[in-house]
Amino acid sequence: MKYIKTYLIASILFTIPFLNLHAQDAAKIDPEHYKVEFENEQLRILRINYGPGEESVMHAHPEGVVVFLSDSKGEMKMEDGKTFTMDEKAGKVMWTPPTKHDPSNVSDKEFEIIQIELKNNGKSSGKKSLHLFELPEGVGEKQLNDYLKEMNKAISDEGYPEAGYHLYKITDENKEYKYFMEGIWPDSATYDKIHNSEKWKAAAEKGKAMFEKIQAQELYLKAEKVK
């Protein structure tokens, strides 16, 4: 049991690969073209504007819906180096999977798009961390939940709004555990990138003492989706 429990603090204090900047949030790294119109825990709405000949930088979007407000012709450079041309008419509505790309406007006219990004969608969750525990002395439910919201903001700011932590209170009879915390990650590589980001490490350091108390008596497991 002690071997299992050591994972939580280890995952907070130690990280592995360097953060992949290509996977960052478009609204953070390219605010000239991407503006957040609305956001809550379920989704985020972006307004996208490109002038003639303008280009963005490599960034990521979770799965969602795209609405073309104008005729839009652009070139999409993908993470693997391939490119394709987007040529859509005003009024077109389409579903988009999670994607990483560098778009540019290859026409002589401005185009405008609305993109609705979905958060924490079950289809994007390939890896989870699972924590079963009782609240230790000195740690309150609201305190922990507020801290997890801060962690989730740091994760979203790094460009991964679909990932993060969620706290649940166990409602059936269980003598050993009263709370369940779930960490949701698109895949193992993303898990490592997030845990190596400076904002995540700074947020994790703030809650180090609280997590050490939880770690001392929790059951911690890592899980990956069976395909």
C-alpha positions as CSV (number, residue, x, y, z in Angstrom):
1,M,0.0,0.0,0.0
2,K,2.8,2.4,0.9
3,Y,4.3,1.8,-2.6
4,I,1.1,2.7,-4.3
5,K,0.6,5.8,-2.1
6,T,4.1,7.3,-2.9
7,Y,2.9,8.1,-6.5
8,L,0.9,11.3,-5.7
9,I,3.7,13.4,-4.1
10,A,6.2,12.0,-6.6
11,S,4.0,13.2,-9.4
12,I,3.7,16.7,-7.9
13,L,7.5,17.1,-7.1
14,F,9.1,15.4,-10.0
15,T,8.5,15.8,-13.8
16,I,10.0,14.2,-16.9
17,P,9.8,15.7,-20.4
18,F,10.0,19.3,-21.6
19,L,6.7,21.1,-22.2
20,N,5.6,20.9,-25.9
21,L,4.8,24.5,-26.7
22,H,3.0,23.3,-29.9
23,A,0.2,22.2,-27.8
24,Q,-0.6,25.5,-26.2
25,D,-3.8,27.5,-26.1
26,A,-4.6,29.6,-29.2
27,A,-6.2,32.4,-27.1
28,K,-3.0,32.6,-25.0
29,I,-0.3,32.6,-27.6
30,D,-2.3,34.2,-30.5
31,P,-4.8,36.7,-29.0
32,E,-4.6,38.8,-32.2
33,H,-6.6,36.1,-34.0
34,Y,-8.4,34.2,-31.1
35,K,-10.7,35.9,-28.6
36,V,-12.6,34.1,-25.8
37,E,-16.3,35.1,-26.0
38,F,-17.6,32.7,-23.3
39,E,-16.3,30.0,-21.0
40,N,-17.6,27.8,-18.3
41,E,-16.7,24.3,-16.9
42,Q,-18.3,22.5,-19.9
43,L,-17.1,24.6,-22.9
44,R,-15.3,27.6,-24.3
45,I,-16.4,29.7,-27.3
46,L,-13.7,31.4,-29.4
47,R,-14.2,34.1,-32.0
48,I,-11.6,33.7,-34.7
49,N,-10.6,36.5,-37.2
50,Y,-7.9,36.4,-39.8
51,G,-7.0,39.3,-42.2
52,P,-5.8,38.6,-45.7
53,G,-2.5,36.7,-45.7
54,E,-2.3,36.5,-41.9
55,E,-0.9,33.4,-40.2
56,S,-1.1,32.1,-36.6
57,V,1.4,29.8,-34.8
58,M,1.1,26.1,-33.9
59,H,-1.6,25.6,-31.3
60,A,-4.1,23.0,-30.1
61,H,-7.9,22.7,-29.8
62,P,-10.0,20.0,-28.1
63,E,-12.9,18.5,-30.0
64,G,-15.9,20.7,-30.7
65,V,-17.9,22.5,-33.3
66,V,-16.9,25.2,-35.8
67,V,-19.3,27.7,-37.4
68,F,-18.1,29.6,-40.4
69,L,-19.5,33.2,-40.3
70,S,-17.9,34.1,-43.6
71,D,-16.4,32.4,-46.7
72,S,-13.1,31.1,-45.4
73,K,-10.1,29.9,-47.3
74,G,-7.0,28.9,-45.3
75,E,-4.0,26.6,-45.3
76,M,-3.6,24.3,-42.3
77,K,-0.1,23.2,-41.3
78,M,-0.4,20.2,-39.1
79,E,1.9,19.0,-36.3
80,D,3.3,16.2,-38.5
81,G,4.4,18.7,-41.2
82,K,1.5,17.9,-43.6
83,T,-0.7,20.7,-45.0
84,F,-4.2,20.9,-46.4
85,T,-6.4,23.7,-47.7
86,M,-9.7,24.7,-45.9
87,D,-12.2,26.2,-48.3
88,E,-15.6,26.6,-46.6
89,K,-18.7,28.8,-47.3
90,A,-20.4,31.1,-44.8
91,G,-23.0,29.2,-42.7
92,K,-21.1,25.9,-42.7
93,V,-21.2,24.0,-39.4
94,M,-18.9,21.1,-38.8
95,W,-17.6,18.9,-36.0
96,T,-13.8,18.9,-35.3
97,P,-11.8,16.3,-33.4
98,P,-8.9,17.3,-31.1
99,T,-6.3,19.0,-33.4
100,K,-2.9,20.8,-33.5
101,H,-2.3,23.1,-36.4
102,D,-0.9,26.4,-37.6
103,P,-3.6,28.1,-39.8
104,S,-3.2,30.9,-42.3
105,N,-5.5,32.9,-44.5
106,V,-4.5,32.4,-48.1
107,S,-7.3,34.6,-49.6
108,D,-7.5,38.4,-50.2
109,K,-10.5,38.7,-47.8
110,E,-10.9,38.6,-44.1
111,F,-12.6,35.6,-42.6
112,E,-14.4,35.0,-39.3
113,I,-15.2,31.7,-37.5
114,I,-16.8,30.7,-34.2
115,Q,-15.2,27.6,-32.5
116,I,-16.9,25.9,-29.6
117,E,-14.4,23.8,-27.6
118,L,-15.7,21.1,-25.4
119,K,-14.0,20.4,-22.0
120,N,-13.5,17.2,-20.1
121,N,-15.3,15.1,-22.8
122,G,-15.1,11.4,-22.0
123,K,-13.8,10.7,-25.5
124,S,-10.7,12.7,-24.9
125,S,-9.8,10.9,-21.6
126,G,-7.2,8.2,-22.3
127,K,-5.5,8.3,-18.9
128,K,-6.8,8.9,-15.3
129,S,-5.3,9.2,-11.9
130,L,-7.6,7.9,-9.1
131,H,-7.4,8.9,-5.5
132,L,-9.5,7.4,-2.6
133,F,-9.1,9.1,0.7
134,E,-10.6,10.5,3.9
135,L,-10.1,14.2,4.5
136,P,-7.2,14.5,7.0
137,E,-7.2,16.7,10.0
138,G,-6.8,20.4,9.0
139,V,-8.0,19.9,5.4
140,G,-11.6,21.0,4.6
141,E,-13.7,20.0,1.7
142,K,-14.1,23.5,0.3
143,Q,-10.4,24.2,0.8
144,L,-9.4,21.2,-1.3
145,N,-12.1,21.8,-4.0
146,D,-11.0,25.5,-4.3
147,Y,-7.4,24.4,-4.6
148,L,-8.3,21.9,-7.4
149,K,-10.0,24.7,-9.3
150,E,-6.8,26.7,-9.1
151,M,-4.9,23.7,-10.4
152,N,-7.4,23.3,-13.2
153,K,-6.9,26.9,-14.2
154,A,-3.1,26.4,-14.3
155,I,-3.7,23.3,-16.5
156,S,-6.1,25.2,-18.8
157,D,-3.7,28.2,-19.1
158,E,-1.0,25.8,-20.3
159,G,-3.3,24.9,-23.2
160,Y,-5.2,21.8,-21.9
161,P,-8.7,22.8,-20.9
162,E,-9.9,19.2,-21.4
163,A,-7.7,18.0,-18.6
164,G,-7.7,18.4,-14.8
165,Y,-8.9,17.3,-11.4
166,H,-12.4,16.6,-10.1
167,L,-13.5,16.0,-6.4
168,Y,-16.3,13.6,-5.5
169,K,-17.9,12.8,-2.2
170,I,-18.7,9.1,-1.8
171,T,-22.4,8.7,-1.0
172,D,-22.7,5.0,-0.2
173,E,-21.4,3.4,3.0
174,N,-17.6,3.1,3.0
175,K,-15.7,2.8,6.3
176,E,-12.2,3.5,4.8
177,Y,-12.8,6.2,2.2
178,K,-15.2,9.2,2.0
179,Y,-13.7,11.1,-1.0
180,F,-12.7,10.3,-4.5
181,M,-10.5,12.6,-6.6
182,E,-10.2,12.0,-10.4
183,G,-7.4,13.3,-12.6
184,I,-8.4,13.4,-16.3
185,W,-5.7,13.4,-19.1
186,P,-6.0,12.9,-22.9
187,D,-3.1,10.5,-22.9
188,S,0.2,9.7,-21.1
189,A,2.2,12.1,-23.1
190,T,-0.1,15.0,-22.2
191,Y,0.0,13.9,-18.6
192,D,3.8,14.3,-18.6
193,K,3.7,17.6,-20.4
194,I,1.2,19.1,-18.0
195,H,3.2,17.9,-15.0
196,N,6.3,19.6,-16.4
197,S,4.7,23.0,-17.0
198,E,5.8,25.9,-14.8
199,K,2.3,26.9,-13.9
200,W,1.3,23.4,-12.8
201,K,4.5,23.1,-10.7
202,A,3.8,26.5,-9.1
203,A,0.2,25.5,-8.3
204,A,1.3,22.1,-7.0
205,E,3.8,23.7,-4.6
206,K,1.1,25.8,-3.0
207,G,-0.8,22.6,-2.1
208,K,2.2,20.5,-1.2
209,A,1.5,20.3,2.6
210,M,-2.2,19.5,2.0
211,F,-1.4,16.7,-0.5
212,E,1.2,15.2,1.8
213,K,-1.5,14.7,4.4
214,I,-3.8,13.1,1.9
215,Q,-1.0,11.0,0.5
216,A,-0.3,9.5,3.9
217,Q,-3.6,7.6,3.9
218,E,-4.9,7.5,0.4
219,L,-5.2,4.7,-2.2
220,Y,-3.7,6.1,-5.4
221,L,-3.9,4.3,-8.8
222,K,-3.1,5.2,-12.4
223,A,-5.4,4.0,-15.1
224,E,-5.4,4.0,-18.9
225,K,-8.4,3.5,-21.2
226,V,-8.8,0.0,-22.6
227,K,-8.9,0.2,-26.4
